[in-house]
Amino acid sequence: MTQLHLPLKFLEHSAWPGTAEPWLLVLMHGVGSNEQDLFGLARMMPPHFHVLSLRAPYVLSPDAYAWFEFQFLPNGERLINEEQERESRFLVGEMIASAGQQLGVPPERVIVGGFSQGGIMALSLLLTKPESVRAAMVWHSRLLSQVVPHVAPAEAFEGKALWVSHGSSDNVIPPSAAEVTRELARTLPLTLSGGDFPGAHEIRPAELQATLAWLQSLSASPDAP
């Protein structure tokens, strides 16, 4: 098995031995969590996926990390640390490129995904560097207004895919945030999938099963040109 050397700490679950054309799925946790959080899902993924679960670089407390720090303003808006967000996005991009090179997986077979703040990172990476991945998988997340001016030209999204799912009763990030993401996605020539599912700020079985079906379908289809 290839010993990966990457700029972020991670856990990995290998694709089945002998897989001719493996895919790479990169998972990113939400704020205040760590790389163990989503790693339990790795064994449920289609067997031709090599799964990496990353640890965010900023330490909040023991075993609790963030991709960027933020605070709530009196009007309820979030004020994010934009420098940290940019640095994390750069690191994730570097990590995906390095992992793909070491594993022999080209960008057209790479999917980046995450929950909550990790989903923000996945979405932002797809929107700003679509050439680096095939798709993004975004659970219970939102679009950063700071990223919108840096969205790549529309033609760069030909053949790309985006999964956006949310909890209909999410009390941390409202379902309206997912709709804002979908509205932007509909202006781009990518394939949008997902939907709202019963539940709060958590991935429940129906949402997970639908996501797995999407991953299976996407990875079974011919690669983008």
C-alpha positions in Angstrom: 0.0 0.0 0.0 1.3 3.5 -0.9 2.5 5.4 2.2 1.0 8.9 1.7 2.9 12.0 2.7 0.5 14.9 2.9 0.4 18.4 4.4 -2.5 17.7 6.7 -3.1 14.9 9.2 -5.6 12.3 8.0 -7.0 8.8 8.3 -7.3 6.6 5.2 -9.4 3.7 4.0 -8.0 2.0 0.9 -9.9 1.0 -2.2 -10.3 -2.7 -2.9 -6.9 -4.2 -3.9 -6.6 -4.6 -7.6 -9.1 -1.8 -8.4 -8.1 -0.8 -12.0 -9.2 2.8 -11.8 -9.7 3.9 -8.2 -11.5 7.0 -7.2 -10.4 9.3 -4.4 -12.9 10.7 -1.9 -11.7 13.4 0.5 -13.9 14.0 3.6 -13.7 17.1 5.9 -15.3 17.4 9.3 -17.3 20.3 10.8 -16.0 22.9 13.2 -15.0 21.6 16.6 -14.6 18.0 15.4 -11.7 16.0 14.0 -10.7 13.4 11.4 -12.5 10.6 13.3 -15.9 12.2 12.8 -16.6 11.2 9.2 -14.1 8.3 9.0 -16.8 5.9 10.2 -18.5 6.4 6.8 -15.4 5.3 4.8 -16.3 1.6 5.0 -19.8 2.3 3.6 -18.4 4.0 0.4 -18.3 2.2 -2.9 -15.3 -0.2 -2.8 -13.4 1.4 -5.7 -13.0 4.6 -3.5 -9.9 5.4 -1.6 -11.1 7.6 1.3 -9.2 10.2 3.2 -10.6 11.9 6.2 -8.7 15.1 7.0 -8.0 17.0 10.2 -8.5 20.8 9.9 -5.4 22.8 10.7 -6.6 25.2 13.4 -6.8 24.0 17.0 -9.8 25.1 19.0 -9.3 22.8 22.0 -8.0 19.2 22.5 -9.3 17.0 19.6 -11.4 19.9 18.3 -10.3 21.6 15.1 -11.6 24.2 12.6 -10.9 25.1 8.9 -11.3 28.7 10.0 -12.5 30.5 13.0 -15.5 32.8 13.1 -17.7 34.9 15.4 -21.3 35.9 15.5 -22.0 39.6 15.1 -24.9 41.3 17.1 -27.1 41.0 14.0 -26.6 37.3 13.8 -24.2 37.3 10.9 -21.0 35.2 10.9 -17.7 37.0 10.6 -15.2 34.6 9.4 -11.4 34.7 9.5 -10.8 35.1 5.8 -7.1 34.5 6.0 -7.6 31.2 7.7 -10.2 30.2 5.2 -7.9 31.0 2.2 -5.0 29.1 3.8 -7.1 26.1 4.5 -8.5 26.1 1.0 -5.0 26.3 -0.4 -3.8 23.4 1.9 -6.8 21.2 0.9 -6.1 21.9 -2.8 -2.4 21.0 -2.3 -3.3 17.9 -0.4 -5.7 16.7 -3.0 -3.2 17.2 -5.8 -0.5 15.4 -3.9 -2.7 12.5 -2.8 -4.0 12.1 -6.4 -0.4 12.0 -7.7 0.8 9.5 -5.1 -2.2 7.2 -5.6 -2.4 7.6 -9.4 -5.9 9.1 -9.3 -6.4 11.9 -11.9 -8.6 15.0 -11.0 -11.6 13.6 -13.0 -11.9 10.7 -10.4 -11.5 13.0 -7.3 -14.5 14.0 -5.1 -14.2 16.4 -2.2 -16.8 16.4 0.4 -17.7 17.6 3.9 -20.2 18.3 6.6 -21.0 21.8 7.8 -17.7 23.8 7.8 -16.1 20.9 6.0 -18.8 21.2 3.3 -18.0 24.9 3.0 -14.4 23.9 2.1 -15.5 21.3 -0.4 -17.9 23.7 -2.1 -15.4 26.5 -2.2 -12.7 24.3 -3.7 -15.0 23.1 -6.5 -16.1 26.7 -7.2 -12.7 28.2 -7.3 -10.6 25.3 -8.6 -13.0 23.1 -10.6 -10.0 21.7 -12.6 -8.8 20.0 -9.4 -11.8 17.7 -8.8 -14.7 16.0 -10.6 -17.3 16.8 -7.9 -18.1 18.2 -4.5 -20.4 16.5 -1.9 -21.8 19.1 0.5 -23.8 18.2 3.6 -25.6 20.7 5.8 -23.4 23.6 4.7 -23.4 27.0 3.1 -21.8 29.2 0.4 -19.3 31.8 1.6 -20.1 35.3 0.1 -16.3 35.8 0.1 -15.9 33.0 -2.4 -18.5 34.2 -4.9 -16.2 36.8 -6.6 -13.6 34.1 -7.2 -15.9 31.5 -8.9 -14.2 30.1 -12.0 -15.5 30.8 -15.5 -18.7 28.9 -16.3 -17.0 26.8 -19.0 -14.7 25.3 -16.4 -17.7 23.4 -14.9 -18.5 21.3 -17.9 -18.7 17.7 -16.8 -18.6 18.6 -13.1 -21.1 17.5 -10.4 -22.3 18.9 -7.1 -24.3 17.2 -4.4 -26.1 19.5 -1.9 -28.2 18.0 0.9 -29.5 19.6 4.1 -31.7 18.9 7.0 -35.2 20.3 6.8 -35.1 21.1 10.5 -31.4 22.1 10.7 -31.1 24.6 13.6 -27.4 25.4 13.0 -27.3 26.3 9.3 -30.8 26.9 8.0 -32.1 25.1 4.9 -32.3 28.4 3.1 -28.5 28.3 3.0 -28.6 25.2 0.8 -31.0 26.9 -1.5 -28.6 29.8 -2.0 -25.9 27.3 -3.0 -28.3 25.6 -5.4 -29.2 28.9 -7.0 -25.6 29.6 -7.8 -25.1 26.1 -9.0 -28.0 26.4 -11.4 -26.1 29.2 -13.2 -23.3 26.8 -14.0 -23.1 23.9 -16.5 -22.7 21.3 -13.8 -24.9 18.5 -12.7 -26.7 19.4 -9.4 -28.1 16.6 -7.2 -29.3 16.2 -3.6 -32.2 17.7 -1.7 -33.6 18.3 1.8 -34.1 15.4 4.2 -36.0 15.2 7.5 -33.7 15.9 10.4 -31.5 18.6 12.0 -27.8 19.2 11.8 -26.8 15.6 11.3 -26.5 13.0 8.5 -29.4 10.6 8.9 -29.7 7.2 7.1 -32.0 8.3 4.3 -29.6 11.2 3.4 -26.6 8.9 3.6 -28.2 6.3 1.4 -29.1 8.9 -1.2 -25.5 10.2 -1.1 -24.0 6.8 -1.6 -26.3 6.1 -4.5 -25.1 9.4 -6.1 -21.4 8.5 -5.5 -22.0 5.1 -7.1 -23.8 6.6 -10.1 -21.2 9.3 -10.6 -18.3 6.9 -10.4 -19.9 4.4 -12.7 -20.5 7.0 -15.5 -17.9 7.7 -18.2 -15.3 10.3 -17.1 -15.8 13.9 -18.2 -13.9 14.8 -21.4 
